[in-house]
Amino acid sequence: MEKLFGNNLMRLVMVLLTIVSTNVWSENIDSELNSAADKGNFSLVKKILDSKTIERDALHTAFWIAVKKGNPAIIERFLQAGVDVNLRADNSYTPLMQVARDGRDQVVELLLAAGADVNAVSDEKDTALILASEKDRRKVVALLLAANVDVNARRNNGMSALLLAAQEGHQQTIQALIKAKADVNSQLENGATPLMLAAQHGHLGAVHSLIAANADLNLKASNGMTALMLANLYRYKEVIDLLKKAGAK
């Protein structure tokens, strides 16, 4: 009886050791994959994904590390491994939103080709285009526009890609958005337009592009201010002269 009990106990111990060993091995592999993705070690990432079975949650964790680092080859290998291309991060961004914001145009191409939702929105209603336009990621903006992104989407605060580009003075991005049919006279809740924001911040090139796109020069914000009034308020002489020459009152 004692011998039988001893044998059973030994078997139980061996099973437990096997489970612990497997868990430790799995955690080590996950950690190794995360580290490889973080350091941009493509050969190691490929080796692990080619030879090991990675649980889906661990795979997605490593994928997000790769997305933030922006290595196209590593991200492509994760896509081949079957990651969710529209996975959400804690900040509710998708991979496409993250790389659009970071200006990773090659990765944007990869994600779009893999079926990324070009019009996905975050909790704050950010889109990939809004994030790219705010940062003046011109190549990314062009790729998103070619993918039929919603050019007039707005954040929760009402800001669109064009309103943000105008506020920041990103002239070439403004031109690309207008060419894609962005609403040149879109207004915030307070009535501010892209032209008003550009004039208020003294962005001469942005003002010129908006005028060329037939922006309404004399629209008024809810406080009665126009683009010309704002340029006068902040004493942007070149902007004032340009607006007056175009017929602003």
C-alpha positions in Angstrom: 0.0 0.0 0.0 2.8 2.4 1.0 4.6 1.5 -2.3 1.5 2.3 -4.3 0.9 5.6 -2.5 4.6 6.5 -3.1 4.3 5.7 -6.8 1.2 7.8 -7.2 2.8 10.7 -5.3 5.8 10.5 -7.6 3.6 10.6 -10.7 1.7 13.6 -9.3 5.0 15.4 -8.6 6.2 14.7 -12.1 3.0 16.0 -13.6 3.2 19.2 -11.6 6.9 19.7 -12.5 5.9 19.3 -16.2 3.2 21.9 -15.9 5.5 24.4 -14.1 8.3 23.7 -16.6 5.9 24.2 -19.5 4.6 27.5 -18.1 8.1 28.8 -17.5 9.1 27.8 -21.0 6.1 29.6 -22.4 6.7 32.7 -20.4 10.4 32.7 -21.5 9.4 32.4 -25.1 6.9 35.2 -24.8 9.5 37.4 -23.1 12.0 36.6 -25.8 9.6 37.5 -28.5 8.7 40.8 -26.9 12.4 41.6 -26.5 13.2 40.7 -30.1 10.3 42.9 -31.3 11.4 45.8 -29.1 15.0 45.6 -30.3 14.2 45.2 -34.0 15.7 41.7 -34.2 13.9 40.4 -37.3 15.8 37.1 -37.5 14.9 36.2 -33.9 11.3 37.2 -34.3 11.1 35.1 -37.5 12.8 32.1 -35.8 10.4 32.2 -32.8 7.3 32.6 -35.0 8.4 29.9 -37.4 9.2 27.3 -34.8 7.0 28.0 -31.7 3.3 28.2 -31.0 2.5 31.5 -29.4 -0.7 32.1 -27.5 -2.9 34.8 -29.2 -2.7 37.3 -26.3 1.1 37.0 -26.2 1.3 37.3 -29.9 -0.8 40.5 -29.9 1.3 42.0 -27.0 4.5 41.4 -29.0 2.8 42.8 -32.2 1.9 46.0 -30.4 5.6 46.4 -29.3 6.6 46.0 -33.0 4.0 48.5 -34.1 5.3 51.1 -31.8 8.9 50.5 -33.0 7.8 50.6 -36.6 10.0 48.0 -38.2 8.2 47.0 -41.5 9.8 43.6 -41.9 8.9 42.5 -38.3 5.4 43.9 -38.6 4.9 42.0 -41.9 6.0 38.8 -40.2 3.5 39.3 -37.4 0.8 39.9 -40.0 1.8 36.6 -41.7 1.4 35.0 -38.3 -2.3 36.0 -38.2 -2.4 38.9 -35.8 -5.6 41.0 -35.7 -4.8 44.0 -37.9 -7.5 46.0 -36.2 -6.4 45.2 -32.6 -7.0 47.9 -30.0 -4.4 49.3 -27.6 -5.3 50.6 -24.2 -5.7 54.1 -25.6 -8.2 52.6 -28.1 -5.9 53.2 -31.1 -5.6 50.6 -33.8 -2.2 49.8 -35.3 -3.0 51.9 -38.3 -3.8 54.9 -36.1 -0.5 54.5 -34.2 1.8 54.2 -37.3 -0.1 57.0 -39.1 0.5 59.3 -36.1 4.2 58.2 -36.1 4.6 58.7 -39.8 5.5 55.1 -40.7 4.4 55.2 -44.3 5.8 51.7 -45.2 3.9 50.2 -42.3 0.8 52.1 -43.2 1.0 50.4 -46.7 1.4 47.0 -45.1 -1.5 47.4 -42.7 -3.8 48.7 -45.4 -2.9 45.8 -47.7 -3.7 43.5 -44.8 -7.2 44.9 -44.4 -6.8 47.6 -41.7 -9.9 49.7 -41.2 -9.0 53.1 -42.6 -11.9 54.7 -40.9 -11.6 53.2 -37.5 -12.1 55.7 -34.7 -10.7 55.9 -31.1 -12.7 56.7 -28.0 -11.9 60.3 -28.7 -13.0 59.9 -32.4 -9.5 60.2 -33.7 -8.9 58.6 -37.0 -5.6 57.7 -38.7 -6.1 60.7 -41.0 -6.7 63.1 -38.2 -3.6 61.9 -36.4 -1.4 62.0 -39.5 -2.7 65.5 -40.6 -2.0 67.0 -37.1 1.6 65.8 -37.3 2.0 66.7 -41.0 2.8 63.1 -42.1 2.4 63.9 -45.8 3.2 60.5 -47.2 0.9 58.8 -44.8 -1.9 61.4 -45.6 -1.5 60.6 -49.3 -1.8 56.8 -48.6 -4.9 57.2 -46.5 -6.6 59.5 -49.0 -5.9 57.0 -51.7 -7.6 54.4 -49.5 -10.8 56.4 -49.5 -10.6 57.6 -45.9 -13.4 59.8 -44.6 -11.7 63.2 -45.1 -14.2 65.1 -43.0 -14.3 62.9 -39.9 -14.2 64.8 -36.6 -12.8 64.3 -33.2 -15.1 64.6 -30.2 -14.0 68.2 -29.9 -15.1 68.9 -33.5 -11.6 69.1 -35.0 -11.2 67.6 -38.4 -8.0 66.8 -40.3 -8.3 70.1 -42.2 -9.0 72.2 -39.1 -5.9 70.7 -37.4 -3.7 71.1 -40.4 -4.8 74.8 -40.7 -4.2 75.4 -37.0 -0.7 73.9 -37.3 0.1 75.6 -40.6 0.8 72.4 -42.6 0.3 73.9 -46.1 1.0 70.8 -48.2 -1.3 68.7 -46.1 -4.0 71.3 -46.4 -3.7 71.2 -50.1 -3.9 67.4 -50.2 -7.0 67.4 -48.0 -8.7 70.1 -50.0 -8.0 68.2 -53.2 -9.7 65.2 -51.6 -12.8 67.3 -51.0 -12.3 68.3 -47.4 -14.9 70.9 -46.4 -12.9 74.2 -46.6 -15.6 76.1 -44.7 -16.1 73.5 -41.9 -16.8 75.2 -38.6 -16.2 74.2 -35.0 -19.0 74.6 -32.4 -17.8 78.2 -31.8 -17.9 78.9 -35.5 -14.1 78.9 -36.2 -13.1 77.8 -39.7 -9.8 76.5 -41.1 -9.1 80.0 -42.4 -9.7 81.6 -39.0 -7.4 79.1 -37.3 -4.7 79.7 -39.9 -5.0 83.5 -39.7 -5.1 83.4 -35.9 -1.8 81.6 -35.8 -0.1 83.6 -38.5 0.3 80.8 -41.0 0.7 82.7 -44.2 1.1 79.7 -46.5 -1.9 78.0 -45.0 -4.0 81.2 -45.4 -2.9 81.4 -49.1 -3.9 77.8 -49.8 -7.3 78.2 -48.1 -8.0 81.4 -50.1 -7.0 79.6 -53.3 -9.5 77.0 -52.4 -12.3 79.6 -52.2 -12.6 79.6 -48.5 -15.3 82.1 -47.3 -13.3 85.1 -46.3 -16.0 86.7 -44.2 -17.6 83.9 -42.2 -18.0 84.9 -38.6 -17.4 82.9 -35.4 -20.0 82.9 -32.7 -18.2 85.8 -31.1 -18.4 87.8 -34.3 -14.7 87.5 -35.2 -13.6 86.9 -38.8 -10.3 85.7 -40.2 -9.2 89.3 -40.8 -10.2 90.4 -37.4 -8.1 87.6 -35.9 -5.1 88.5 -38.0 -5.4 92.1 -36.9 -5.8 91.1 -33.3 -2.5 89.2 -33.4 -0.8 91.7 -35.7 0.2 89.4 -38.5 0.8 92.0 -41.2 1.5 89.7 -44.1 -1.7 87.7 -43.3 -3.7 90.9 -43.0 -2.4 92.2 -46.4 -3.1 88.8 -48.1 -6.7 88.7 -46.7 -7.5 92.2 -47.7 -6.1 91.7 -51.2 -8.4 88.7 -51.5 -11.4 90.7 -50.5 -11.7 90.1 -46.7 -13.6 92.7 -44.7 
